[in-house]
Amino acid sequence: MVEKIIIVDFGSQYTQLIARRVRELNVYCEIHPFNNLKEMDDSVKAVILSGSPFSVRDENAPQIDLTNIKGKMPLLGVCYGAQYMAQHFGGQVLPSETREYGRANLSFVSQSNPFMKGISDNSQVWMSHGDTIKQVADNFEIIASTEDVKVAAYHIQGEDTYGIQFHPEVYHSTEGLELLRNFIVNVAGCSQNWTAASFAETSIQELRDKIGNDKVVLGLSGGVDSSVAAMLLKEAIGDNLYCIFVDNGLLRKNEFEQVLEQYKFLGLNIKGVDAKSRFYEALAGESDPEKKRKAIGRVFIEVFDDEAHELTDISWLAQGTIYPDVIESVSATGGPSATIKSHHNVGGLPDFMKLKIVEPLRLLFKDEVRRVGKALGLPDNLLGRHPFPGPGLAIRILGDITPEKVRLLQEADAVFIDGLKKAGLYDKVWQAGVILLPVQSVGVMGDERTYENAVALRAVESTDGMTADWVHLPYEFLAKTSNEIINKVKGVNRVVYDISSKPPATIEWE
C-alpha cells in the first residue's frame, strides 16, 4: 500500500505548491477539496490543511469537520488552516493591525520540538495573510515567532497537531522544505520511497489488473504526456494497445511525419490519420478561443470515433491527463469554478463512444511524468520536448483559422524552435512558441512599403505550468531570430517578445 499525505484544499493559490514540495520529498500526496473529503484509510499518514482566500471570520468561510483527523493522525495547518484550528479550538483570530504580507524572519524557534528541528533562529519565512492568531488555548504551545507575529507556529500538546501562519511551500521560506520534511518524516514517519521507478512498477501492475485482456485505444499527440501513458500501457498490455495519431492541421512544421516515425521506432502499434480538412472546415470563420477549443475537441472525437470503429472489441479509451489538468478543472471552493480554459483531456466523452476511461498519469505533475518516462527508457529527445497545447496552433493564431495562417505560423515557429536548439537554449526553456497576432503593421523592405503580419515570440520557464516566468533570452539571439523570421517567412514584417509571467498572464495567449 502506497503511503500518502492528504492535502485539504480551501482554495489557496499555493495548494499545488504544497503538493509539489511533498512529492519532492519522495512522498505521494493528493489534493482533495475541503467539501469533498474522502474517508481516511490506513494508507494516509498525515493531513495538511491549506491556506485560503477567505478569512476564518467570514460568514461563508470554508468549514471542515476534523473529528476523524485531529488527534488521530499528524495534522498540519498552513495559514488559513492554522487560523481555522486556533479559532475552533479555544483561540482567537483577529484582523492584523498591519497586513502581514512578504518576507519575515523568525525571532524565536523551539528546536526541541521535532517539527522545528534544525530550523534556524533567524530563518526567513513568507507571510501572506490579513488576519493573525491573537490568542491560543491553554493546550497550545507557541513554537515559533517573528518580531510582529507572536504565534508564527504552534503545537497542540498531547497530539501531533501543528499550525503555521507562514507558507513553507514557497521558495521565499528558505527552510520551508526542511520544515515540511520534519513534519512528513520526523512527525508522520513517512518512508520516502515513492519514486518514478516505483510509480512505474506499481502502475503497470495496476493497469494489468484493471484492464486484463481488454483492448485499449489511445490518441497520441506527440507530446510527453501521451507518450509516457502509451509506454506504461504497452508494458502492461502489449499488443492490446492501439494508438491513433491524428493530423489536425495544427501541428508544428513536419511534426506529423517525424512523430509517426519516432513512435514506430518505440514499437508502438500506431496509425496516422490525415484529418486536416475536417478541422479547417470546423474552424472556418471562428475567432472565439473557447469555441475554437470546443470545435477542435468535437472534431477530434468524431475523427477518433471513426477510426476506433475500424478496430474491433475496444473497451477502454486511454488519455494522457495529468494532475494540473485535473486541478484547474475542479472547484476547490464548492461553487462554480471560474473557467480559465477548457482542458481537452478532462470532462469525459460523449455517450455514443461507450468506452471506459483509463488515465495512467492522472495524479502526476509534468516533471514527474518526465521522470517516469526516463525510468521506462524513453529517449531524451522525446522526454525533453516542450509542452504543446492540445488545440495546437489554433490557440496561437489569434482570430480565425485559415490554412495560409497555419502555414505562416508553422514557418515562423520552425525558425524560432530550430534557433533555440542550435543556440543550446532549447533545454533551458520549459515551453516556447510563436503567436500570430491579429494585427498588421507598416514596414519597409528594400524601397517598398509593406503592410504585413506581426508575430510574438513566447518562451517561459516553469516546473509544471501552474506558474511561469518569461525567459531572459539573449538580445543577440532575439535579434537574429527576428531578422531570420522577417527574411524567410513571407507575410511577416514585425517580431515582438512577450515578457509576461503567469500569473497574471497565461502561458498561451488563448
N, C-alpha and C positions, 0 to 999 in steps of 0.2 A: 504494500500500500504506500503510495507516494505521500510524504509529509506535505502539509500545505499551511499557509497563512491566509486567513480571510481578511480582506481589506473592505471595510464597510464605507461606502461612498455616500457622503452627504452633499455632493455636488461641487466639490472643490476643484479648482483648475489644476491643483497639484496631485490629485489622487493617482493619476497614471505614473507620476514620478515616484511615488511611494512604491508602487509595484515594480518599477524598473530597478530601484535600489535593492529591494528584497531579492529579486532574481539575480542581481549582480553578486549576491552572497551565495549563489547556488542553492537557493531555496525556492520551491514552487509557491506561487500565490495566485489568488483570484480576487477580482473586484466584484462585489455584489452591491446593488443599490440598497439603501437602508430600509426601504419599504418592500423589499422582496428577498429577504434574507432566508437562505435555506437552513434546514436543521443541521447542526454541527455533528459530524460523525467523528470516529476515532482518528481519522487522518488529520484533523485540524489541530495544529499545535499551539496556535495563538490567534488573536484577533486584533486588528488595528482599526481605530475609528479615525476617519479622515477629517480634514477641515471642511469649511462650508462658506458660501457667500452670505448665509443667514447669520443673524445674531441669536444666541440661545434665549434672548429676551423677547424675540419676535413672537407674535401670536401664532404665526404659521410656520415656526421653526421646525425642522425635521425632528421627529421623536423616534426612539427605539427602546424596546424592552430588553434590558441587559440581564434579566433574571437567570437565564441559562448560560450566561457567559461570565459575568463579573464574579470573581472569587472561585470560579470553577476551572478557569484556564487563564494563561497570561493574557493581559489586555493592556493595550497602549492607546491613549487618546492624543491626537495631534491637533493643536489649535482648537477648533470648534469641539472636537472630540474630548479634549481635556476640560474645556469650559463646561461642556454638557454634563460630564460626570461630577465636576465640582459643584455645579448648580443643583443637580438632582440628588446629591448625597450629602447635604448639610452645609454647603458653602454658599458663597455669594459672588455673582458676576455682575459687574457694573461697566458703564461706558468708561473708556480710558480718558484721563484728563487731557492727554495729547495722543493723537493717533500713533500707534506703535507699528511702524512700517519701515523695513530696511534692516541694515546691519546693526547688531548689538554684540556686546561681549559679556560672557558670564563672569560675574564677580565673586560667586560662591558656587562650589561644586562639592557634593558629598560623595567622595570617591570610595567610601566604604560600602556604598550601595552598589550591587552588581550591575545595575542599569547604567551607572555613571562611571564605571571602572575605566581608568585611563584617559578620561576627558580632562583637558587642560583647564586650569583655573580661569584663564583669560580667553577661552575658546570663543571664536566668532560664530554667531548664530543669526538666522534670518527670521525677523518678526513680520507678521502680516495680519494684524487684527485691530479692530476698533473697540473691542471690549477687553477687559482684563479680570483675572481672578483676584478679588479683593480679600476674600476670606475663605478658609477651608475648614472642614470639620475636624474634630479633635483627633480622629484616627488617621488623618493625612499628615505626612511629614514632608516638609519642603526639602528638596534635594538639589536644587539649583536656582540661582537668582542672577539678575543683571542689576545694574545701578537703578534702572527705572521700573523693573518688573520683579517684585519680590518672589512671586510664585511662578518662576520660569519653568520649573519641573517639580512634580510631586510623586510620592509613593503612598499608596493606601496600605497601612500596616496590617500584617497578618494575611496578605494576599499578593499575588503577582500582578497588581494593577498600577499603572503609571500614567501620568499625563504630562505633556509638554506644551507650552504656549508658543514655541517657535517651530520652524519647519526643518527637520533634519534631512529631508529628501532633496532639498535644493542645494546646488553647489556652493552657495554663499555660506551655508553652515559647514565650516571647514572640517569638522569632525562628525558630521551628520551620519556618514556611513558607519563609522565606528560605533556611534550610539545605537543605530539600528542593529548592528552586529551584536552588541551587548544584549539587546532585548531578544533577538531571534536565537542566538546561540547560548549566551550565558543564562538567560531567564527561561526561554521557551525550550531550550535543549534540542534545537534542530540539528540534524547531522550534516547538512550542506552537501548532499550527494546528488542533487538534481542538476545534471549536465546535459549538453547537447547529445552526447552519445547515449546516455541513459534514457533521454526522451525518445530518441530514435528507436532504441531497442524496445521500450515499452509500447510505443505507438504501433510499431509493426505487428507486435503480438496482439494488441487490442484490435487492430484492423482485421487481422486474420480471424479472430474470434467473432467480430461483428459482422463481417461480410461473408465469411465461409467460402462457398464455391460460386457465389453470385458474380455477375458481371457488372463492371463499373465503367461509366463513360465520364471523361474529364475534358473540359475545354481548356486547352493550353493557350497561354498568351505570349510566351517567350520570356516572361519575367521570372524573377527569383521565386516568388510565392507558388505559382502553379507548377513550376519545375520541381521544386522540393516536394510538393504534395504528390506529384507524379512518381517521383523516385521512392517515396515512402510506400505508396500503393503498389508499385512494381515489386518492391521487396516483399510485400505482404501477400499479393495475389497473383503475381506474374502476368501471364498472357491473358488473364481475365480483365485486365485494364485496357480500355480502348480510348485513345486520345484523339481529339479533333482540334486542329489549329485553323481558325477562320481568318482569312484576309478581309478585313472590313474596309480596306482602302484608306485607313487612318493610321497605319503603322509607319515606322521610320523608313527611310530610303533603303530598299533592297532587304528589308528585315524579314519578309515572309520567306524568301528563298534561303537566307542564311540560317534562320531559326529551324526550319524544317530539316536542313542538313545536320545541324547540331543534335537535334532530338533523335534522329535516326542513328547517329553515332553512339548515343547513350542506350540504344537498344529498346527504345520505346515503340510501341505499336501505334503509329500515328498516321492520320490522314489530313492533308491540307485541302482547304476549300476556298476557292476564289469567289467571294460574295461582294466585291466592291460595288457593283452596280446597284444591288439591292439597298445597301446602306446609303449611297449617294442619293438614290431616289427618295428614301425616307427622310433624309435631312434637307432636301431641296427647299430653299426659302426660309428655313427655321433659324432664328437668331437667339432665342431664349436658351441660356445654358442648361437649365433644368429639363426643358423639353428636348434639347439635343441629347442629353444623357438618357432620358426615358426612351426616345426613339431608337437610340443605339442598343439599349438593353432589350427592347422589344424585338428588333430585327435579329439581334444575336440569338435570342431564344427561338425565334422562328427558324433561322438557318440551322441552329444546333439541333432543334427538334427534327427537322427534315433529315439531317444526317444520322441522328440517333435511330430514326425509324428504319434506316438501311441496315442497322445492326439488329440482332435477334436476342431476346431474353435479357435485356438490360434491366437491372433492378435499382441501381444506385447512380446518382449524379455526384461526382466529387467536385469540390470547389476549393480554391486557394485562399479562402477567407482567413485574415489574421486578426489579432486582438484589437489593434487600433480601429479597424473597420467596425468591429462589434461595439467597442466603447463609444465611438462617435455616433452610433445609430441607436443608442439606448439612453433613455432619460434617467438621470440619477435622482431627480427631484420628484418623480412621480407624475408630473404634469406633462403636457405636450412639449416635446423637445423642440428647440429651435434648430431646424434642419440646416446644417452648414452646407451639406451637399449629399446627394444620394450615393450610396455605395452599391456598386453593381453586384457585389457578392453577398449582400445582406438583404433579407426580406423575402426569401422563399421563391417559389416557382408557380407558374400558372397551374391550375388543377389538371389541365389536359396532359401534362407531362407524366404524371403518375409515377414519379421516381422518388425514392428515399434519398436524403442528403447525407453525405459524409464530408466532413471538413477537418482534415488531419492537423491543420495548423491554427485552428480557431483561437487557441489560447497562447499564441506566441507573438512577441514583438518582432519587427523586421530583422534586427541584428541577430536575434535568436534563430530565426528561420535560416539565416546565412550559416550560422554555426552548425545547425542540424544538417544542412546541405553539405558542408565540409565533412562532417562525420560520415555522410553517406558516399563520399567520394566524388561529388560533382566538381567539374573543373572550375578553376578560379575565375576564368573569363566570363562564365555564366553567373557565378555567385556574386561577382563584383559589378554586375550590371546595375546601372541606376534604376530606381523605381520608375515605372512608366504608367500613366493613368489608364484605367480600364477603357474609357471612351477614346483613348488615343489622341491624335492630333485635333480631333473635333473641338476639344476644350482649350486648345492652344491657337485656334482660329477664332478670334472674337468676331461674332456675326455669323452670317450664313456660310454654309459649306459648299464649295464647288471643287471639281477635280483640279482645276487650274490653281486654286488657292492651296490645295493639298500639295500639288507638285512644287509650288514655290516654297512652301514651308519645309517640305522634305529636303529640298536642296540647301536652304539656309541652315537647317538643323544639322545636316550632314557636315557642313563646313565647321560648325561650332563643336560638335562632338568629336569629329576627327582631329580638330585642332587641339582639344583638351588632351586627347590621347597622345598625340605627337609631342606635346609640351610637357608630358609627365604630370598633368594636372587632374586627369580623369578620376583617379583613385583618391584624390584629396577632396573631391566634391561628392556629396551624397546624392544629389539629383540636379540635372541640368537639362535645358531645352530652350527652344526659341518660340516666341509667341508672335503670331501675325496680328498686328493691330488694325483696327477698323478705320484707319486714317491714312491719308496720303499727304505728302509734303513736297514742297518745291525743292528741286536740286539742280545741279549743273553737271553735265557730263560732256567733256570736250567743250565745244562752244554752244551746246544746246541746253535749253531749259528742259528739265524733266519734272513730272508730277507723278510720283510713284509711291509704293508702299513703304511703311515703316515697320521694323520688327524689333522686338525686345529680347535681349538675352537674359536668361534666368539661371542662376547657379546658387544652390543653398547647401549648407552643412547642417546635419541633423543626426540623431540616433535612430529615431523611429517615426519621424514625420509628425509627431504630436506638436513639437515646437521646431523652429528652424531659423537660422541666421543666414543672411546673404554672405557669399564668399568674396573675400577681397582678392579677386583675380588681378594679376599684374597688369598695369596700364599698357605695357608693351604688347601683351597677349591680346587685350581687348582691342587695341588699335589695329593689330594685324588681322584679327577676326572680322572686325567691321569692314576693313578695306577689302578683304577677300570675299565677304558676302556681297558687298555692293558691286564688285567687279565681276563675280561669277554668276550671281543669281539675277537674271533678268527680271525686272519688275520691282526691285528693292533699291532705294536710294538713301535710306537712313537707318541707322542701328543705334539703339539705346540699351542701357544696362539697368536692370531692376535692383534697387538696393533696399527693398522692403523685407522685414523679418516677419515670421509667424509666431505668435500674433503681433500686430493686429491684422496683417495681410494673411492670405493663404499661400501655399507654395504654387499651386496653379492659379491662373487668373480667372478661371471659371469653375 
